[in-house]
Amino acid sequence: MKSHIAAIGTAVPEHSLTQAQAADFMAVALAYDEAETRRLRALYRASGIQTRHSVLSDYTVEPGRFAFYGNEAGLEPFPAIDRRMEQYRLHAPALARRAIENCLAQLADFDKSRLTHLITVSCTGMYAPGIDIELIEQLDLPTHVQRTAINFMGCYAAFPALKAADYICRANPEAVVLVVCVELCSLHFQKHRTDDHLLANALFADGAAAVLVQGRPTAGSLRIESFYGDIMPVGKKDMAWHISNFGFEMTLSAYVPDLIEQGIGTLADNLLRNLPVEREDIGLFAIHPGGKRILEVIEKQLGLSATDNRHAYQVLRDHGNMSSPTVLFVLDALRRSLTATDQNRPILSFAFGPGLTLESMLLTVNFE
C-alpha cells in the first residue's frame, strides 16, 4: 500500500521586497559605509534571489517609519524575543490557513470531516495552545483530528512530516493527513556583522505550504515511493538555529555547499539502492534551494543541468529560502508542469538542514 500526495497549496505574505530593498535596509541597520554597502549589495545580487516576502512592512518603508523595529539608530529599541513571538502568533496561523485553503480548493467538493490527522511544521516560532488548535478552530476541522507538531528542525522539516504522513497512510488506507509548514524567518533578523548572519539575512524569507496525503490515488497525484535521510556530523557547527534574547539566531557557514557536495551522491545512491530505479532514469527534480551555490554543486555531482533544476531556481528567484515550506513550493511548481505523458516518471527530491541533515525522497507521477 502506497500513500499519495493529492494536492499542494502555497502562500506568501503581502509585503514583497526586492533584493535591492533588502540590501538597503540591511546597510542602514548595520550602519555600513559606502564601501561596505557596495559589497553588501554585490552579495545580494549574487544570491539568485529577486524578491522575497515578509509579514513585516518595515523592510519596504523608509527609515524612521518602522512599525516593528525601533526608529532610533541601530534599530533601537531592538525587538526582544517576546515581541517577535507576538508577531508570530499574529501572522503564522493566517498564513498557514491560506496555504491550506489553496491546497484543499484543488480537490472538488472536499469534505474536511474526512481529515484524520493534522501535522504542523515550524521552526520560527512556538506557543501553546498552538497553530494546530487555531487552524482546527478557524477552518472548522474535526476537533478529534489527531495532531502532531514537528518543531525546530529547520529547512528539511517537510521530509519528517511527509514521512509521518506516509507511515500513517500505509498503516491505515482510510487515513487523510494534512501537513502544513509555516515559517516567518524575517522575524529573526539579527544585526550582527558576521559572515554567517550576513548570508542568512540575504537568503531567508516567509512562506507557508500545505500538502494533503492519503492512501487513495487521484489523477495528478504523486505516489510516495521511499525516503532516505542521513547526517554529516562534521557539519554540525556549519548550520545551526539557536534561541537568543533577540530572536532565533542562524549559523550558516559558507562551507555548507561543500559538505552537501561531498554527501549528495551517496545520499542518492542509498535512496535508490533497493528500488527499481537508476539515477539515469530520473529526469524530474524537486530540490530545496537553500542557496544558489547549493543547487550548483548538486548539479555538478549528479550531472544535472540548470534546466533540470529550473523549478528550484524559480522558487529561489521569486521567494528566497523560506525554510521548511521551500521544497514544497518547488514540488508544487514541478507538479503543475506535469501532464499525462509524465505517467510513472520518477521524481527525486532533496532537502537539507541543521545536523548537517541530508534528506531525500523518491516519488512517482500518477495520472490514472
C-alpha positions as CSV (number, residue, x, y, z in Angstrom):
1,M,0.0,0.0,0.0
2,K,1.5,3.3,-1.1
3,S,0.5,6.8,0.0
4,H,-0.1,9.7,-2.4
5,I,0.3,13.5,-2.4
6,A,-3.1,14.6,-3.7
7,A,-2.7,18.4,-3.5
8,I,-0.2,21.1,-2.6
9,G,-1.1,24.7,-1.7
10,T,1.2,27.6,-1.0
11,A,1.0,31.1,0.4
12,V,3.3,34.1,1.0
13,P,2.7,37.3,2.9
14,E,1.5,40.5,1.3
15,H,4.7,42.5,1.8
16,S,7.1,41.9,-1.2
17,L,10.6,43.3,-1.2
18,T,13.3,43.2,-3.9
19,Q,16.8,42.2,-3.0
20,A,17.9,45.7,-3.6
21,Q,15.4,46.9,-1.0
22,A,16.5,44.2,1.4
23,A,20.2,45.2,0.9
24,D,19.4,48.9,1.5
25,F,17.6,48.0,4.8
26,M,20.5,45.9,6.0
27,A,23.0,48.6,5.1
28,V,21.1,51.1,7.2
29,A,20.6,48.7,10.1
30,L,24.3,47.8,10.2
31,A,25.4,51.4,9.7
32,Y,27.6,50.5,6.8
33,D,29.8,53.0,5.0
34,E,29.7,53.4,1.2
35,A,32.3,50.7,0.5
36,E,30.7,48.2,2.9
37,T,27.3,48.9,1.3
38,R,28.7,48.2,-2.2
39,R,30.0,44.8,-1.0
40,L,26.7,44.0,0.7
41,R,24.7,44.8,-2.5
42,A,27.0,42.6,-4.5
43,L,26.3,39.7,-2.1
44,Y,22.6,40.2,-2.5
45,R,22.8,40.4,-6.3
46,A,24.8,37.2,-6.4
47,S,22.2,35.3,-4.3
48,G,19.9,34.3,-7.3
49,I,17.0,36.0,-5.5
50,Q,15.0,38.8,-7.0
51,T,12.1,39.1,-4.5
52,R,11.2,37.9,-1.0
53,H,8.2,38.2,1.2
54,S,7.7,39.2,4.8
55,V,4.8,39.6,7.3
56,L,6.6,42.8,8.3
57,S,6.2,46.1,6.4
58,D,9.4,47.5,7.8
59,Y,11.7,46.1,5.1
60,T,9.9,48.2,2.4
61,V,9.5,51.6,4.2
62,E,11.8,54.5,4.8
63,P,13.9,54.5,8.0
64,G,12.1,56.3,10.8
65,R,8.8,54.8,9.8
66,F,9.3,51.3,11.2
67,A,6.4,49.6,13.0
68,F,8.3,46.6,14.3
69,Y,11.9,47.7,14.6
70,G,12.9,50.7,16.7
71,N,13.3,54.0,14.9
72,E,16.5,55.1,16.7
73,A,20.0,54.5,15.4
74,G,20.8,50.7,15.1
75,L,17.0,49.9,15.0
76,E,16.9,50.6,18.8
77,P,15.0,49.6,20.8
78,F,15.8,46.3,19.0
79,P,12.9,43.8,19.3
80,A,13.3,41.1,22.0
81,I,12.1,37.6,21.7
82,D,8.7,38.2,23.2
83,R,7.9,40.9,20.6
84,R,8.9,38.6,17.8
85,M,6.8,35.8,19.2
86,E,3.8,38.2,19.4
87,Q,4.2,38.8,15.6
88,Y,4.5,35.0,15.0
89,R,1.2,34.3,16.9
90,L,-0.4,37.1,14.9
91,H,0.7,36.2,11.4
92,A,1.6,32.4,11.3
93,P,-1.9,30.9,11.7
94,A,-3.3,33.2,9.0
95,L,-0.6,32.4,6.5
96,A,-0.9,28.6,7.2
97,R,-4.6,28.9,6.8
98,R,-4.2,30.5,3.3
99,A,-1.9,27.6,2.2
100,I,-4.4,25.0,3.5
101,E,-7.3,26.7,1.7
102,N,-5.3,26.8,-1.5
103,C,-4.5,23.1,-1.1
104,L,-8.0,21.9,-0.4
105,A,-9.5,24.1,-3.1
106,Q,-7.8,21.8,-5.7
107,L,-10.0,18.9,-4.6
108,A,-13.6,19.1,-5.8
109,D,-16.1,19.1,-3.0
110,F,-13.5,18.0,-0.5
111,D,-15.2,17.2,2.9
112,K,-12.9,18.4,5.7
113,S,-14.6,15.9,8.1
114,R,-12.5,13.3,6.2
115,L,-9.3,14.6,7.8
116,T,-7.9,12.2,10.3
117,H,-4.5,13.8,11.1
118,L,-3.0,17.3,11.1
119,I,0.8,17.7,11.1
120,T,2.1,21.2,11.7
121,V,5.7,22.2,11.0
122,S,7.6,25.3,12.1
123,C,11.0,26.4,13.4
124,T,10.5,30.2,13.6
125,G,8.0,30.4,16.5
126,M,6.2,28.4,19.1
127,Y,3.4,28.8,21.6
128,A,0.7,26.7,23.2
129,P,-2.2,26.2,22.5
130,G,-0.5,26.4,19.1
131,I,-1.1,26.8,15.4
132,D,-2.7,23.3,15.2
133,I,-5.6,24.2,17.5
134,E,-6.1,27.6,15.9
135,L,-6.3,26.0,12.5
136,I,-8.9,23.5,13.7
137,E,-11.0,26.4,15.0
138,Q,-10.5,28.7,12.0
139,L,-11.1,26.0,9.4
140,D,-13.8,24.2,11.3
141,L,-11.8,20.9,11.2
142,P,-12.9,17.9,13.3
143,T,-11.9,18.6,16.9
144,H,-10.9,14.9,17.3
145,V,-8.3,15.1,14.4
146,Q,-5.0,13.6,15.6
147,R,-2.4,16.3,15.9
148,T,1.4,16.2,15.6
149,A,3.8,19.1,15.8
150,I,7.2,19.0,14.2
151,N,9.2,21.9,15.5
152,F,12.7,23.4,15.2
153,M,14.1,21.0,12.6
154,G,14.8,23.7,10.0
155,C,14.8,23.6,6.2
156,Y,14.4,19.9,5.9
157,A,11.4,19.5,8.2
158,A,8.9,18.9,5.5
159,F,10.5,15.5,5.0
160,P,9.9,14.2,8.5
161,A,6.4,15.5,8.2
162,L,5.8,13.6,4.9
163,K,7.4,10.5,6.4
164,A,5.0,10.6,9.3
165,A,2.0,11.1,6.9
166,D,3.3,8.2,4.8
167,Y,3.6,5.9,7.8
168,I,0.1,6.8,8.9
169,C,-1.5,6.2,5.4
170,R,0.4,2.9,5.0
171,A,-0.9,1.7,8.4
172,N,-4.5,2.9,7.7
173,P,-5.5,3.2,4.0
174,E,-8.5,5.4,5.0
175,A,-6.4,8.0,6.7
176,V,-6.3,11.5,5.3
177,V,-3.4,13.6,6.5
178,L,-3.0,17.3,6.2
179,V,0.6,18.6,6.5
180,V,1.3,22.4,6.8
181,C,4.7,24.1,7.1
182,V,4.8,27.8,8.0
183,E,7.9,29.9,8.6
184,L,8.3,33.6,9.4
185,C,12.1,33.8,9.0
186,S,12.0,37.6,8.6
187,L,11.0,38.0,12.2
188,H,14.5,36.9,13.2
189,F,16.8,39.4,11.5
190,Q,20.0,39.9,13.5
191,K,22.2,43.0,13.2
192,H,25.5,41.2,13.7
193,R,28.2,41.8,11.1
194,T,29.5,38.2,11.0
195,D,29.6,36.4,7.6
196,D,27.1,33.8,8.9
197,H,24.5,36.4,9.7
198,L,25.1,38.4,6.5
199,L,24.5,35.3,4.5
200,A,21.4,34.3,6.4
201,N,19.9,37.8,6.1
202,A,20.5,37.7,2.3
203,L,18.5,34.4,1.9
204,F,15.6,33.9,4.2
205,A,12.0,34.9,3.9
206,D,8.4,34.0,4.9
207,G,6.0,31.4,3.4
208,A,3.7,28.5,4.1
209,A,2.8,25.3,2.2
210,A,0.2,22.6,2.8
211,V,0.1,19.1,1.5
212,L,-2.8,16.6,1.5
213,V,-1.6,12.9,1.8
214,Q,-3.9,10.0,1.5
215,G,-3.9,6.3,0.6
216,R,-6.2,6.7,-2.4
217,P,-4.5,7.8,-5.7
218,T,-6.1,10.6,-7.7
219,A,-5.4,11.9,-11.2
220,G,-2.3,14.1,-10.9
221,S,-1.2,12.8,-7.6
222,L,2.3,11.9,-6.6
223,R,2.9,8.4,-5.2
224,I,5.4,8.3,-2.4
225,E,7.9,5.5,-3.0
226,S,10.7,5.9,-0.5
227,F,12.7,8.1,1.8
228,Y,16.3,8.1,2.9
229,G,17.9,10.5,5.4
230,D,21.4,10.8,6.9
231,I,23.5,13.3,8.9
232,M,27.0,14.6,8.4
233,P,28.2,15.3,12.0
234,V,31.3,17.1,10.5
235,G,28.9,19.9,9.5
236,K,27.1,20.2,12.9
237,K,28.6,23.6,13.5
238,D,28.1,24.9,10.0
239,M,24.3,25.1,10.1
240,A,22.5,25.7,13.4
241,W,19.5,27.5,14.9
242,H,19.5,28.9,18.4
243,I,17.1,31.0,20.5
244,S,18.6,34.2,21.9
245,N,17.2,37.2,23.7
246,F,16.6,38.9,20.4
247,G,15.1,36.2,18.3
248,F,16.3,33.0,16.8
249,E,19.9,33.2,15.5
250,M,21.0,31.3,12.4
251,T,24.5,29.9,12.0
252,L,25.0,29.4,8.2
253,S,28.6,28.7,7.2
254,A,29.8,29.2,3.6
255,Y,31.1,25.6,3.9
256,V,27.6,24.1,3.8
257,P,27.5,23.7,-0.1
258,D,30.9,22.0,0.1
259,L,29.5,19.5,2.6
260,I,26.4,18.9,0.6
261,E,28.6,18.3,-2.5
262,Q,30.5,15.7,-0.6
263,G,27.4,13.8,0.6
264,I,24.8,14.2,-2.1
265,G,25.9,11.3,-4.4
266,T,26.0,8.8,-1.5
267,L,22.6,10.1,-0.3
268,A,21.0,9.5,-3.8
269,D,22.6,6.0,-4.1
270,N,21.3,5.0,-0.7
271,L,17.8,6.2,-1.5
272,L,17.7,4.2,-4.8
273,R,19.7,1.1,-3.6
274,N,16.7,-1.2,-3.1
275,L,14.4,0.4,-5.7
276,P,14.0,-0.5,-9.4
277,V,15.2,3.0,-10.4
278,E,18.6,4.1,-11.5
279,R,19.9,7.6,-11.3
280,E,19.9,7.9,-15.1
281,D,16.2,7.0,-15.2
282,I,15.3,10.2,-13.3
283,G,14.5,13.4,-15.2
284,L,12.3,15.2,-12.7
285,F,13.8,17.0,-9.7
286,A,12.4,19.0,-6.7
287,I,15.5,20.2,-4.8
288,H,15.4,22.6,-1.8
289,P,17.1,25.8,-3.0
290,G,19.0,26.5,0.2
291,G,21.1,28.9,-1.9
292,K,22.3,29.3,-5.4
293,R,25.6,27.5,-4.8
294,I,23.9,24.5,-3.2
295,L,21.9,24.0,-6.4
296,E,25.1,24.4,-8.5
297,V,27.1,21.8,-6.5
298,I,24.3,19.3,-6.7
299,E,24.1,19.7,-10.4
300,K,27.8,19.1,-10.6
301,Q,27.8,16.0,-8.6
302,L,24.6,14.4,-10.1
303,G,25.2,15.5,-13.7
304,L,22.2,17.8,-13.8
305,S,21.6,20.9,-15.8
306,A,20.1,24.2,-14.7
307,T,17.1,23.3,-16.8
308,D,16.7,20.1,-14.8
309,N,16.7,22.3,-11.7
310,R,14.6,25.1,-13.1
311,H,11.8,24.8,-10.6
312,A,14.2,25.3,-7.7
313,Y,15.8,28.3,-9.3
314,Q,12.3,29.8,-9.9
315,V,11.3,29.4,-6.3
316,L,14.7,30.8,-5.1
317,R,14.3,33.8,-7.5
318,D,10.7,34.6,-6.6
319,H,10.7,33.8,-2.9
320,G,14.1,33.2,-1.4
321,N,14.7,30.4,1.1
322,M,11.5,30.1,3.3
323,S,13.0,27.2,5.3
324,S,10.7,24.2,5.6
325,P,8.0,25.1,3.1
326,T,10.5,25.8,0.3
327,V,10.9,22.4,-1.1
328,L,7.1,22.0,-1.2
329,F,7.0,25.2,-3.3
330,V,9.4,23.5,-5.7
331,L,7.4,20.3,-5.7
332,D,4.2,22.3,-6.4
333,A,5.9,24.1,-9.3
334,L,7.0,20.8,-10.7
335,R,3.7,19.2,-10.2
336,R,1.9,22.0,-12.0
337,S,4.1,21.4,-15.1
338,L,3.3,17.7,-15.4
339,T,0.9,16.2,-18.0
340,A,-0.5,12.7,-18.6
341,T,2.6,12.0,-20.7
342,D,4.7,12.0,-17.5
343,Q,2.8,9.0,-16.1
344,N,5.1,6.8,-13.9
345,R,8.0,9.1,-14.2
346,P,10.1,9.2,-11.0
347,I,10.8,12.5,-9.1
348,L,13.9,12.9,-7.0
349,S,13.7,15.4,-4.1
350,F,16.2,16.6,-1.6
351,A,16.3,19.0,1.4
352,F,19.0,20.0,3.9
353,G,19.2,21.5,7.4
354,P,20.9,21.6,10.8
355,G,22.9,18.5,11.7
356,L,24.1,18.7,8.9
357,T,21.0,16.7,7.9
358,L,20.5,15.4,4.3
359,E,17.0,14.2,3.3
360,S,15.9,12.5,0.1
361,M,12.6,11.3,-1.3
362,L,11.5,9.4,-4.4
363,L,8.0,10.0,-5.9
364,T,6.2,8.7,-9.0
365,V,3.8,10.6,-11.1
366,N,0.3,9.2,-11.3
367,F,-2.4,10.3,-13.7
368,E,-4.6,7.2,-13.5
